[in-house]
Amino acid sequence: MTKAETSILESKTPEEYIDRSLKARLAPAAKARLARLWMESTGYTKEDILRARNRHPYWKRKKMEGSAERTRRRLAAHDYSSGGTVEWNPDLVGQFLSLNGKDPSGRYERKDWELAEHFGATIPSIQYMRRKLRKVHELLGPRAPSAKVVDYLLRAESVLSRGKSAVEKIASAEKLRAAETKAPARKAAKPRAAAARKAAKPVAKKAKPVARKAAAPKAKPRGRPAKKRA
């Protein structure tokens, strides 16, 4: 066994293993064999090695190379908006919440492009909603009523960033304006309703006078018969 191979197998941590493996000039097949031997001797797993690999400066730099172009291609490939924008209303926000769940490990059950396809949106639009939802959970807590969460998600990200008091202040102002708008409408509706009821009320017809029959003339009383003279 070479000095480089021995050095790799003597690594104490995944980070040290990745660093020594990068410096060793060995064929990929030889490194794969050493990885298997090292995991068997230390008890570390493939996930541990991958996690350390992703954090290593060399692999971070390699990952960033061409990332802008890859991102551009990804966004273009998953643009389902047809040039329009999603009008997020309470129903759509409710759907978003039901589809945006996470698994026990904390990972999203559906990828951002899957939600973009479902809502006819773009990936940035879904990421925007996910950012707002994280902010809403910070403001309201994880056990907030769903109706409250929906109401907050309908607010702009700039409003949420100003805090819960700013959101509630805007909501109160909106309710006040709505009440002021309804008040004149109710006042105007009252006379109209009264006029409508009056118009709909049937007019009682006057009864025609019944003609009375002429009373029969009274018979003249008959006089007593004259007494006969003797």
Secondary structure as UniProt FT lines:
FT   HELIX           3..9
FT   HELIX           14..23
FT   HELIX           28..42
FT   HELIX           46..55
FT   HELIX           57..64
FT   TURN            65..66
FT   HELIX           67..77
FT   TURN            82..83
FT   HELIX           90..99
FT   TURN            104..105
FT   HELIX           112..119
FT   HELIX           123..140
FT   TURN            142..143
FT   HELIX           146..153
FT   HELIX           157..160
FT   TURN            161..162
FT   HELIX           164..200
//
